[in-house]
């Protein structure tokens, strides 16, 4: 374990240390963060492939005192280096995807264009490569006894991690914070689109017994039909319905308790930051009006723990990059609290 005798948690974050300025190595740390620099299939704003390294910089400004989870950081948090080869692959395929999306948006048929056929094949193969890479990286960490959190990247990134989680923990439920359902069979002909991640999770992983979605406010008929025909495997709390219940006198505690009752004993949290009010994440890939304050969502996570359920892992995805560091500043603070909650849930 790292020697903390000379470490002052009240001082400024040391950029020579790791995430949040903490002096841990991967070997020392109980919790390891896996950055996945990938945004090939994003359909609106880009930038999230570089979120992890920017969150790292912003994390040096995060105070380490969390009264809800005192001194959890002392057990060790560490973020792995960004894999530059994966980032370069994402950058290359992102350019291919942009050309492809522009082509099909005009109604042109892919089968009539050999270049577009080749691009689509490369993009889908690249996404499968990324899924396998994430699976292998996260499985190795879990096998080493680490708690693991994933930092995206777009929302397609955690599919392989969720597979590794269920192999270790068996049946789980997913608590998804999101403005979108992400339940399309495919989007823009990309099999592993950010808009399809939960469809792929449910279709490929029978160990995911329940998906509880919170904050949904932008979805299509195909996704609505999937929810309605899921035999309650998917429970979706739409943003406008949550707000209406609050307008009519229900407390957030009452609604949060109800949400948690749908979840099994072991819970994985998937946090797309666009579930928040866009004032907190203006540069996320697909911002949508409405959403939550950070404390509302962190309260929900806290209630998962106090209910006796166990958080087994999390992802934080779609943190954008803007002209200022506002998005990553918010993301870094959310990340710290989620690390603390994961650690407390497993202590």
Secondary structure by P-SEA (a helix, b strand, c coil): ccccccccccccccccccccccccccccccbbbbbbbccccccccccccaaaaaaaaacccccccccccccccccbbbbccccaaaaaaaaaaaaaaaaaaaaaaacccccccaaaaaaaaaaaaaaaaaaaaaaaaaaaaaaaccbbbbbbcccccaaaaaaaaaaaccccccccccccccccccccccccccccaaaaaaaccccccbbbbcccccccaaaaaaaaacccccccccaaaaaaaaaacccaaaaaaaaaaacccbbbbbbccccccccccccccccccccccaaaaaaaaaaaaaaccccccbbbccccccccaaaaaaaaaaaaaaaaaaaaaac
